[in-house]
Amino acid sequence: MSAATVLAFGDREYTRAELDALISGLATTLEHRGVRSGDRVALMSANRPEFVVAMQAIWALGAAVVLLSTSWKQTEVEHALALTEPGHAVGDNAVLADLMPMLHLDEPVTPGRREFTAALPESDALFVFSSGTTGLPKAVRHTHGAFAAAVAHWRTALSLSPNDRMQIMTPPSHILGLLNIVTALDAGAWIRLHHRFDVEEMLRHIESDRITVEMAVAPIALAMAAHPRLESYDLSSLRYVMWCATPVTKSVADEVTRRSGVSWVTAYGASELPVIACNALDGDHLDTVGRAVPGVEIRVASLVTGEPVFPGEVGEIQVRSASAMAGYLPDEATAGAFVDGWYRSGDVGYLDTEGWLRITDRAKEMIKVRGFQVAPAEIEAVLHGHPAVGDCAVFGVPDAASGEAVVAAVARSAPVEADELIQLVAGLLASYKRPSHVLFVPEIPRLPSGKVLRRVLKERLWTSV
């Protein structure tokens, strides 16, 4: 390993100068294809160096990246494109290539060397997707200035320096994967990208690459705890493992620590406001999601009056920061997301007198599967399309491996098997949105307004799941 390298993928390593030359060359190619400042460019790519080059080439031209998940099926990509209306596309995915002209990332790039004008802080940089509770995913719009603030906050929270070494196994289309890549490069740290998560690969590279900061979502933590030969790997280079996206399962974290000696840190963020709170790096207070990172303010508001409450009182967690999103697409979805400049997280919890934040519930109905937000309404819309489904409701239940599992309650109007409905969803939506269970019920409880009483349904069916 050369000290000059900043990025690795398989056996290939890149220096900062090599990356900059590829970014410059691809930016010129995109420019020749008509990409200009202010344009939107769809990017649908696996986690690979070409993704990093494409993202930064788009930004170098002052354009915005529309991040599409490679796990999405055609209907999901069509919705995202209709919402954001990108004029250009880059990637390695056949689904996107079938829907609009796409520059394929496997095409060779002629390295270049040119200067770029910095994008205006208030101009659009990024569109990521966050599921709402009432329909299809919304596009979250971040400006260059806001995302730069998020990167600065994350770098501070992680205490990242050029001496650090990370590996990224989470999808780059998710805000966490993207934030880790951009922040590590910003800090001058070294990173290894992986196509997908594999626990053996992860542990082997912690040892061989001397990784100092490891990122984990619940399935990664669970795989580490269950690994029969965890003790055989030298993990002593790790400063900590960061548990992200779901609450820490203490028994799992403790088992990994007992067997390997590594300590854990937890953090809290959202697609709309990427960095909110982070734990102390000494591994204490894992029963909380940490304190507000410098540059971020947190308050808790009454669920009844909307007024701020005292420490220890439960309410909606609200956040104010320069890293907050500029808004949603469609535009009308933005109105309820803020109150007096404070982002309404939809999460319920409380701050103690020392500023430690604990999350107790979610006011929103989104299901969080492996860190991905799943909107019940999106799955319900697919199920309603089956002629045998008279009514249905989707909700989440705790799951050790995924954080939450998707459960569909279905009132049948004709005979149909659970597996047929599961496969229907699997054929149209991303794999993480597929129900783990389908439970057949006589009817779906609803208010006179038609609103599904998900909490009542969940409590009624809990023992069945």
SULFENJO-V787870 format. One line per field, one symbol per residue. ss: DSSP state (H for helix, E for strand, - for the rest). Layout:
ss = ???
This chain:
ss = ----EEEEE--EEEEHHHHHHHHHHHHHHHHH-------EEEEE----HHHHHHHHHHHH---EEEE------HHHHHHHHHHH---EEEE--HHHHHH---EE-------------------EEEEEEE-------EEEEEEHHHHHHHHHHHHHHH------EEEE------HHHHHHHHHHHHH--EEEE-----HHHHHHHHHHH---EEEE-HHHHHHHHH---HHH-------EEEE------HHHHHHHHHHH---EEEEE--------EE------------EE---EEEEEE------E------EEEEEEE-----EEE-HHHHHHHEE--EEEEEEEEEE-----EEEEEE----EEE--EEE-HHHHHHHHH----EEEEEEEEEEE---EEEEEEEEEE-----HHHHHHHHHHH--HHH---EEEE-----E-----E-HHHHHHHH----
